[in-house]
Amino acid sequence: MKKWEYVTVPLLTHATKQILDNWGEEGYELVQVVPGPNPEQLVAYMKREKA
C-alpha cells in the first residue's frame, strides 16, 4: 500500500508558477488549490509518496 505525505503551501498570485515549480522539484504533486485568507493569496494542497 502506498503511503503519502502532505503539505499546504500559501501561493501568492504573482509567483504561483515559481512556487509550484519549486515544490514539484521536491517531488510534490498538486492536489487542489483553494482561496486563501485574502484575495491575493491562494492555498495549495500537495502530496508526495513517502519513501
CHARMM internal coordinates of N, CA and C (Angstrom, degrees):
IC EDIT
DIST 1 N 1 CA 1.4384
DIST 1 CA 1 C 1.5352
ANGL 1 N 1 CA 1 C 108.95
DIST 1 C 2 N 1.3240
ANGL 1 CA 1 C 2 N 116.20
DIHE 1 N 1 CA 1 C 2 N 134.37
DIST 2 N 2 CA 1.4630
ANGL 1 C 2 N 2 CA 120.39
DIHE 1 CA 1 C 2 N 2 CA 177.80
DIST 2 CA 2 C 1.5180
ANGL 2 N 2 CA 2 C 110.03
DIHE 1 C 2 N 2 CA 2 C -73.70
DIST 2 C 3 N 1.3345
ANGL 2 CA 2 C 3 N 114.86
DIHE 2 N 2 CA 2 C 3 N 145.94
DIST 3 N 3 CA 1.4671
ANGL 2 C 3 N 3 CA 121.14
DIHE 2 CA 2 C 3 N 3 CA 174.17
DIST 3 CA 3 C 1.5089
ANGL 3 N 3 CA 3 C 107.45
DIHE 2 C 3 N 3 CA 3 C -119.97
DIST 3 C 4 N 1.3253
ANGL 3 CA 3 C 4 N 116.09
DIHE 3 N 3 CA 3 C 4 N 143.33
DIST 4 N 4 CA 1.4573
ANGL 3 C 4 N 4 CA 122.36
DIHE 3 CA 3 C 4 N 4 CA -174.73
DIST 4 CA 4 C 1.5147
ANGL 4 N 4 CA 4 C 110.83
DIHE 3 C 4 N 4 CA 4 C -122.06
DIST 4 C 5 N 1.3124
ANGL 4 CA 4 C 5 N 115.10
DIHE 4 N 4 CA 4 C 5 N 152.02
DIST 5 N 5 CA 1.4550
ANGL 4 C 5 N 5 CA 120.49
DIHE 4 CA 4 C 5 N 5 CA 167.55
DIST 5 CA 5 C 1.5231
ANGL 5 N 5 CA 5 C 106.99
DIHE 4 C 5 N 5 CA 5 C -120.45
DIST 5 C 6 N 1.3242
ANGL 5 CA 5 C 6 N 115.60
DIHE 5 N 5 CA 5 C 6 N 148.50
DIST 6 N 6 CA 1.4604
ANGL 5 C 6 N 6 CA 121.65
DIHE 5 CA 5 C 6 N 6 CA -173.32
DIST 6 CA 6 C 1.5172
ANGL 6 N 6 CA 6 C 111.01
DIHE 5 C 6 N 6 CA 6 C -124.78
DIST 6 C 7 N 1.3263
ANGL 6 CA 6 C 7 N 115.13
DIHE 6 N 6 CA 6 C 7 N 157.10
DIST 7 N 7 CA 1.4560
ANGL 6 C 7 N 7 CA 121.00
DIHE 6 CA 6 C 7 N 7 CA 175.66
DIST 7 CA 7 C 1.5281
ANGL 7 N 7 CA 7 C 107.99
DIHE 6 C 7 N 7 CA 7 C -147.63
DIST 7 C 8 N 1.3324
ANGL 7 CA 7 C 8 N 116.31
DIHE 7 N 7 CA 7 C 8 N 144.58
DIST 8 N 8 CA 1.4548
ANGL 7 C 8 N 8 CA 121.26
DIHE 7 CA 7 C 8 N 8 CA 171.37
DIST 8 CA 8 C 1.5194
ANGL 8 N 8 CA 8 C 107.09
DIHE 7 C 8 N 8 CA 8 C -106.41
DIST 8 C 9 N 1.3219
ANGL 8 CA 8 C 9 N 115.41
DIHE 8 N 8 CA 8 C 9 N 136.05
DIST 9 N 9 CA 1.4588
ANGL 8 C 9 N 9 CA 121.25
DIHE 8 CA 8 C 9 N 9 CA -172.82
DIST 9 CA 9 C 1.5244
ANGL 9 N 9 CA 9 C 109.68
DIHE 8 C 9 N 9 CA 9 C -129.90
DIST 9 C 10 N 1.3459
ANGL 9 CA 9 C 10 N 118.29
DIHE 9 N 9 CA 9 C 10 N 124.74
DIST 10 N 10 CA 1.4598
ANGL 9 C 10 N 10 CA 119.08
DIHE 9 CA 9 C 10 N 10 CA 173.57
DIST 10 CA 10 C 1.5256
ANGL 10 N 10 CA 10 C 110.22
DIHE 9 C 10 N 10 CA 10 C -70.57
DIST 10 C 11 N 1.3167
ANGL 10 CA 10 C 11 N 116.74
DIHE 10 N 10 CA 10 C 11 N 134.99
DIST 11 N 11 CA 1.4668
ANGL 10 C 11 N 11 CA 121.93
DIHE 10 CA 10 C 11 N 11 CA 179.27
DIST 11 CA 11 C 1.5216
ANGL 11 N 11 CA 11 C 109.41
DIHE 10 C 11 N 11 CA 11 C -115.00
DIST 11 C 12 N 1.3006
ANGL 11 CA 11 C 12 N 116.68
DIHE 11 N 11 CA 11 C 12 N 126.43
DIST 12 N 12 CA 1.4584
ANGL 11 C 12 N 12 CA 121.04
DIHE 11 CA 11 C 12 N 12 CA 172.10
DIST 12 CA 12 C 1.5137
ANGL 12 N 12 CA 12 C 107.30
DIHE 11 C 12 N 12 CA 12 C -90.72
DIST 12 C 13 N 1.3242
ANGL 12 CA 12 C 13 N 117.73
DIHE 12 N 12 CA 12 C 13 N 133.68
DIST 13 N 13 CA 1.4616
ANGL 12 C 13 N 13 CA 121.03
DIHE 12 CA 12 C 13 N 13 CA -172.60
DIST 13 CA 13 C 1.5243
ANGL 13 N 13 CA 13 C 112.99
DIHE 12 C 13 N 13 CA 13 C -60.46
DIST 13 C 14 N 1.3263
ANGL 13 CA 13 C 14 N 118.32
DIHE 13 N 13 CA 13 C 14 N -26.93
DIST 14 N 14 CA 1.4642
ANGL 13 C 14 N 14 CA 119.79
DIHE 13 CA 13 C 14 N 14 CA -179.30
DIST 14 CA 14 C 1.5259
ANGL 14 N 14 CA 14 C 113.10
DIHE 13 C 14 N 14 CA 14 C -83.98
DIST 14 C 15 N 1.3484
ANGL 14 CA 14 C 15 N 118.00
DIHE 14 N 14 CA 14 C 15 N -6.37
DIST 15 N 15 CA 1.4708
ANGL 14 C 15 N 15 CA 120.44
DIHE 14 CA 14 C 15 N 15 CA -177.88
DIST 15 CA 15 C 1.5232
ANGL 15 N 15 CA 15 C 112.24
DIHE 14 C 15 N 15 CA 15 C -135.81
DIST 15 C 16 N 1.3243
ANGL 15 CA 15 C 16 N 117.18
DIHE 15 N 15 CA 15 C 16 N 24.33
DIST 16 N 16 CA 1.4652
ANGL 15 C 16 N 16 CA 121.08
DIHE 15 CA 15 C 16 N 16 CA -174.69
DIST 16 CA 16 C 1.5221
ANGL 16 N 16 CA 16 C 112.78
DIHE 15 C 16 N 16 CA 16 C -57.41
DIST 16 C 17 N 1.3153
ANGL 16 CA 16 C 17 N 118.02
DIHE 16 N 16 CA 16 C 17 N -49.69
DIST 17 N 17 CA 1.4631
ANGL 16 C 17 N 17 CA 120.93
DIHE 16 CA 16 C 17 N 17 CA -177.12
DIST 17 CA 17 C 1.5216
ANGL 17 N 17 CA 17 C 111.44
DIHE 16 C 17 N 17 CA 17 C -61.17
DIST 17 C 18 N 1.3021
ANGL 17 CA 17 C 18 N 117.27
DIHE 17 N 17 CA 17 C 18 N -45.33
DIST 18 N 18 CA 1.4678
ANGL 17 C 18 N 18 CA 120.51
DIHE 17 CA 17 C 18 N 18 CA -179.16
DIST 18 CA 18 C 1.5301
ANGL 18 N 18 CA 18 C 111.30
DIHE 17 C 18 N 18 CA 18 C -62.05
DIST 18 C 19 N 1.3186
ANGL 18 CA 18 C 19 N 117.22
DIHE 18 N 18 CA 18 C 19 N -42.55
DIST 19 N 19 CA 1.4612
ANGL 18 C 19 N 19 CA 121.18
DIHE 18 CA 18 C 19 N 19 CA -179.96
DIST 19 CA 19 C 1.5308
ANGL 19 N 19 CA 19 C 109.98
DIHE 18 C 19 N 19 CA 19 C -64.58
DIST 19 C 20 N 1.3356
ANGL 19 CA 19 C 20 N 117.19
DIHE 19 N 19 CA 19 C 20 N -46.64
DIST 20 N 20 CA 1.4696
ANGL 19 C 20 N 20 CA 120.40
DIHE 19 CA 19 C 20 N 20 CA -179.20
DIST 20 CA 20 C 1.5297
ANGL 20 N 20 CA 20 C 111.03
DIHE 19 C 20 N 20 CA 20 C -65.93
DIST 20 C 21 N 1.3310
ANGL 20 CA 20 C 21 N 117.40
DIHE 20 N 20 CA 20 C 21 N -39.13
DIST 21 N 21 CA 1.4658
ANGL 20 C 21 N 21 CA 120.45
DIHE 20 CA 20 C 21 N 21 CA 177.41
DIST 21 CA 21 C 1.5274
ANGL 21 N 21 CA 21 C 111.02
DIHE 20 C 21 N 21 CA 21 C -61.28
DIST 21 C 22 N 1.3255
ANGL 21 CA 21 C 22 N 117.02
DIHE 21 N 21 CA 21 C 22 N -41.29
DIST 22 N 22 CA 1.4735
ANGL 21 C 22 N 22 CA 120.47
DIHE 21 CA 21 C 22 N 22 CA 179.53
DIST 22 CA 22 C 1.5246
ANGL 22 N 22 CA 22 C 111.13
DIHE 21 C 22 N 22 CA 22 C -62.10
DIST 22 C 23 N 1.3210
ANGL 22 CA 22 C 23 N 117.60
DIHE 22 N 22 CA 22 C 23 N -45.07
DIST 23 N 23 CA 1.4659
ANGL 22 C 23 N 23 CA 120.18
DIHE 22 CA 22 C 23 N 23 CA 178.56
DIST 23 CA 23 C 1.5260
ANGL 23 N 23 CA 23 C 111.48
DIHE 22 C 23 N 23 CA 23 C -68.65
DIST 23 C 24 N 1.3303
ANGL 23 CA 23 C 24 N 116.78
DIHE 23 N 23 CA 23 C 24 N -34.76
DIST 24 N 24 CA 1.4627
ANGL 23 C 24 N 24 CA 120.52
DIHE 23 CA 23 C 24 N 24 CA 176.45
DIST 24 CA 24 C 1.5251
ANGL 24 N 24 CA 24 C 111.50
DIHE 23 C 24 N 24 CA 24 C -62.42
DIST 24 C 25 N 1.3243
ANGL 24 CA 24 C 25 N 116.90
DIHE 24 N 24 CA 24 C 25 N -37.05
DIST 25 N 25 CA 1.4698
ANGL 24 C 25 N 25 CA 120.92
DIHE 24 CA 24 C 25 N 25 CA 176.66
DIST 25 CA 25 C 1.5269
ANGL 25 N 25 CA 25 C 111.44
DIHE 24 C 25 N 25 CA 25 C -63.49
DIST 25 C 26 N 1.3163
ANGL 25 CA 25 C 26 N 116.58
DIHE 25 N 25 CA 25 C 26 N -25.51
DIST 26 N 26 CA 1.4683
ANGL 25 C 26 N 26 CA 121.64
DIHE 25 CA 25 C 26 N 26 CA 178.05
DIST 26 CA 26 C 1.5309
ANGL 26 N 26 CA 26 C 111.73
DIHE 25 C 26 N 26 CA 26 C -86.29
DIST 26 C 27 N 1.3207
ANGL 26 CA 26 C 27 N 116.77
DIHE 26 N 26 CA 26 C 27 N 1.47
DIST 27 N 27 CA 1.4610
ANGL 26 C 27 N 27 CA 120.75
DIHE 26 CA 26 C 27 N 27 CA 176.51
DIST 27 CA 27 C 1.5138
ANGL 27 N 27 CA 27 C 114.91
DIHE 26 C 27 N 27 CA 27 C 95.85
DIST 27 C 28 N 1.3216
ANGL 27 CA 27 C 28 N 117.51
DIHE 27 N 27 CA 27 C 28 N 6.02
DIST 28 N 28 CA 1.4600
ANGL 27 C 28 N 28 CA 120.35
DIHE 27 CA 27 C 28 N 28 CA -179.59
DIST 28 CA 28 C 1.5177
ANGL 28 N 28 CA 28 C 111.37
DIHE 27 C 28 N 28 CA 28 C -85.47
DIST 28 C 29 N 1.3236
ANGL 28 CA 28 C 29 N 114.63
DIHE 28 N 28 CA 28 C 29 N 146.60
DIST 29 N 29 CA 1.4637
ANGL 28 C 29 N 29 CA 123.07
DIHE 28 CA 28 C 29 N 29 CA 177.59
DIST 29 CA 29 C 1.5270
ANGL 29 N 29 CA 29 C 108.27
DIHE 28 C 29 N 29 CA 29 C -114.91
DIST 29 C 30 N 1.3215
ANGL 29 CA 29 C 30 N 115.96
DIHE 29 N 29 CA 29 C 30 N 135.23
DIST 30 N 30 CA 1.4587
ANGL 29 C 30 N 30 CA 120.86
DIHE 29 CA 29 C 30 N 30 CA 179.16
DIST 30 CA 30 C 1.5262
ANGL 30 N 30 CA 30 C 109.74
DIHE 29 C 30 N 30 CA 30 C -70.89
DIST 30 C 31 N 1.3305
ANGL 30 CA 30 C 31 N 116.01
DIHE 30 N 30 CA 30 C 31 N 130.31
DIST 31 N 31 CA 1.4597
ANGL 30 C 31 N 31 CA 121.96
DIHE 30 CA 30 C 31 N 31 CA 178.58
DIST 31 CA 31 C 1.5216
ANGL 31 N 31 CA 31 C 110.27
DIHE 30 C 31 N 31 CA 31 C -103.20
DIST 31 C 32 N 1.3446
ANGL 31 CA 31 C 32 N 116.39
DIHE 31 N 31 CA 31 C 32 N -46.34
DIST 32 N 32 CA 1.4597
ANGL 31 C 32 N 32 CA 119.96
DIHE 31 CA 31 C 32 N 32 CA -175.73
DIST 32 CA 32 C 1.5270
ANGL 32 N 32 CA 32 C 109.53
DIHE 31 C 32 N 32 CA 32 C -161.54
DIST 32 C 33 N 1.3228
ANGL 32 CA 32 C 33 N 115.47
DIHE 32 N 32 CA 32 C 33 N 151.75
DIST 33 N 33 CA 1.4664
ANGL 32 C 33 N 33 CA 121.97
DIHE 32 CA 32 C 33 N 33 CA 172.40
DIST 33 CA 33 C 1.5253
ANGL 33 N 33 CA 33 C 107.21
DIHE 32 C 33 N 33 CA 33 C -122.42
DIST 33 C 34 N 1.3275
ANGL 33 CA 33 C 34 N 116.01
DIHE 33 N 33 CA 33 C 34 N 130.93
DIST 34 N 34 CA 1.4614
ANGL 33 C 34 N 34 CA 121.36
DIHE 33 CA 33 C 34 N 34 CA 179.32
DIST 34 CA 34 C 1.5262
ANGL 34 N 34 CA 34 C 109.22
DIHE 33 C 34 N 34 CA 34 C -126.71
DIST 34 C 35 N 1.3369
ANGL 34 CA 34 C 35 N 117.39
DIHE 34 N 34 CA 34 C 35 N 159.82
DIST 35 N 35 CA 1.4693
ANGL 34 C 35 N 35 CA 119.76
DIHE 34 CA 34 C 35 N 35 CA 177.92
DIST 35 CA 35 C 1.5228
ANGL 35 N 35 CA 35 C 111.04
DIHE 34 C 35 N 35 CA 35 C -61.91
DIST 35 C 36 N 1.3279
ANGL 35 CA 35 C 36 N 115.08
DIHE 35 N 35 CA 35 C 36 N 144.48
DIST 36 N 36 CA 1.4602
ANGL 35 C 36 N 36 CA 121.26
DIHE 35 CA 35 C 36 N 36 CA 177.71
DIST 36 CA 36 C 1.5146
ANGL 36 N 36 CA 36 C 111.58
DIHE 35 C 36 N 36 CA 36 C -93.95
DIST 36 C 37 N 1.3310
ANGL 36 CA 36 C 37 N 116.06
DIHE 36 N 36 CA 36 C 37 N -165.80
DIST 37 N 37 CA 1.4553
ANGL 36 C 37 N 37 CA 120.50
DIHE 36 CA 36 C 37 N 37 CA -176.19
DIST 37 CA 37 C 1.5317
ANGL 37 N 37 CA 37 C 114.54
DIHE 36 C 37 N 37 CA 37 C -72.42
DIST 37 C 38 N 1.3449
ANGL 37 CA 37 C 38 N 117.02
DIHE 37 N 37 CA 37 C 38 N -15.32
DIST 38 N 38 CA 1.4584
ANGL 37 C 38 N 38 CA 119.73
DIHE 37 CA 37 C 38 N 38 CA 177.19
DIST 38 CA 38 C 1.5276
ANGL 38 N 38 CA 38 C 108.87
DIHE 37 C 38 N 38 CA 38 C -142.36
DIST 38 C 39 N 1.3253
ANGL 38 CA 38 C 39 N 118.30
DIHE 38 N 38 CA 38 C 39 N 166.40
DIST 39 N 39 CA 1.4774
ANGL 38 C 39 N 39 CA 120.92
DIHE 38 CA 38 C 39 N 39 CA -174.08
DIST 39 CA 39 C 1.5270
ANGL 39 N 39 CA 39 C 115.14
DIHE 38 C 39 N 39 CA 39 C -63.22
DIST 39 C 40 N 1.3205
ANGL 39 CA 39 C 40 N 117.73
DIHE 39 N 39 CA 39 C 40 N -22.50
DIST 40 N 40 CA 1.4639
ANGL 39 C 40 N 40 CA 119.71
DIHE 39 CA 39 C 40 N 40 CA -178.76
DIST 40 CA 40 C 1.5185
ANGL 40 N 40 CA 40 C 112.89
DIHE 39 C 40 N 40 CA 40 C -91.16
DIST 40 C 41 N 1.3058
ANGL 40 CA 40 C 41 N 117.77
DIHE 40 N 40 CA 40 C 41 N 4.19
DIST 41 N 41 CA 1.4593
ANGL 40 C 41 N 41 CA 120.00
DIHE 40 CA 40 C 41 N 41 CA -176.18
DIST 41 CA 41 C 1.5244
ANGL 41 N 41 CA 41 C 110.92
DIHE 40 C 41 N 41 CA 41 C -129.73
DIST 41 C 42 N 1.3181
ANGL 41 CA 41 C 42 N 114.55
DIHE 41 N 41 CA 41 C 42 N 139.33
DIST 42 N 42 CA 1.4566
ANGL 41 C 42 N 42 CA 122.93
DIHE 41 CA 41 C 42 N 42 CA 172.83
DIST 42 CA 42 C 1.5198
ANGL 42 N 42 CA 42 C 107.25
DIHE 41 C 42 N 42 CA 42 C -120.52
DIST 42 C 43 N 1.3211
ANGL 42 CA 42 C 43 N 116.43
DIHE 42 N 42 CA 42 C 43 N 164.96
DIST 43 N 43 CA 1.4654
ANGL 42 C 43 N 43 CA 121.41
DIHE 42 CA 42 C 43 N 43 CA 175.81
DIST 43 CA 43 C 1.5199
ANGL 43 N 43 CA 43 C 108.07
DIHE 42 C 43 N 43 CA 43 C -123.29
DIST 43 C 44 N 1.3230
ANGL 43 CA 43 C 44 N 116.23
DIHE 43 N 43 CA 43 C 44 N 126.54
DIST 44 N 44 CA 1.4603
ANGL 43 C 44 N 44 CA 121.96
DIHE 43 CA 43 C 44 N 44 CA 178.67
DIST 44 CA 44 C 1.5240
ANGL 44 N 44 CA 44 C 109.32
DIHE 43 C 44 N 44 CA 44 C -102.09
DIST 44 C 45 N 1.3199
ANGL 44 CA 44 C 45 N 116.22
DIHE 44 N 44 CA 44 C 45 N 135.45
DIST 45 N 45 CA 1.4591
ANGL 44 C 45 N 45 CA 122.83
DIHE 44 CA 44 C 45 N 45 CA 172.19
DIST 45 CA 45 C 1.5249
ANGL 45 N 45 CA 45 C 106.35
DIHE 44 C 45 N 45 CA 45 C -103.26
DIST 45 C 46 N 1.3271
ANGL 45 CA 45 C 46 N 116.09
DIHE 45 N 45 CA 45 C 46 N 126.63
DIST 46 N 46 CA 1.4561
ANGL 45 C 46 N 46 CA 121.12
DIHE 45 CA 45 C 46 N 46 CA -174.92
DIST 46 CA 46 C 1.5288
ANGL 46 N 46 CA 46 C 109.50
DIHE 45 C 46 N 46 CA 46 C -131.50
DIST 46 C 47 N 1.3446
ANGL 46 CA 46 C 47 N 115.20
DIHE 46 N 46 CA 46 C 47 N 155.98
DIST 47 N 47 CA 1.4571
ANGL 46 C 47 N 47 CA 119.85
DIHE 46 CA 46 C 47 N 47 CA 179.28
DIST 47 CA 47 C 1.5307
ANGL 47 N 47 CA 47 C 109.58
DIHE 46 C 47 N 47 CA 47 C -141.43
DIST 47 C 48 N 1.3266
ANGL 47 CA 47 C 48 N 114.98
DIHE 47 N 47 CA 47 C 48 N 158.38
DIST 48 N 48 CA 1.4625
ANGL 47 C 48 N 48 CA 121.83
DIHE 47 CA 47 C 48 N 48 CA 169.67
DIST 48 CA 48 C 1.5150
ANGL 48 N 48 CA 48 C 107.88
DIHE 47 C 48 N 48 CA 48 C -150.55
DIST 48 C 49 N 1.3143
ANGL 48 CA 48 C 49 N 114.51
DIHE 48 N 48 CA 48 C 49 N 154.23
DIST 49 N 49 CA 1.4530
ANGL 48 C 49 N 49 CA 120.59
DIHE 48 CA 48 C 49 N 49 CA -179.60
DIST 49 CA 49 C 1.5155
ANGL 49 N 49 CA 49 C 109.48
DIHE 48 C 49 N 49 CA 49 C -71.46
DIST 49 C 50 N 1.3414
ANGL 49 CA 49 C 50 N 116.08
DIHE 49 N 49 CA 49 C 50 N 136.36
DIST 50 N 50 CA 1.4556
ANGL 49 C 50 N 50 CA 120.24
DIHE 49 CA 49 C 50 N 50 CA 176.30
DIST 50 CA 50 C 1.5156
ANGL 50 N 50 CA 50 C 109.58
DIHE 49 C 50 N 50 CA 50 C -72.57
DIST 50 C 51 N 1.3063
ANGL 50 CA 50 C 51 N 115.31
DIHE 50 N 50 CA 50 C 51 N 143.42
DIST 51 N 51 CA 1.4732
ANGL 50 C 51 N 51 CA 120.13
DIHE 50 CA 50 C 51 N 51 CA -179.47
DIST 51 CA 51 C 1.5022
ANGL 51 N 51 CA 51 C 111.58
DIHE 50 C 51 N 51 CA 51 C -76.13
END
COOR INIT
IC SEED 1 N 1 CA 1 C
IC BUILD
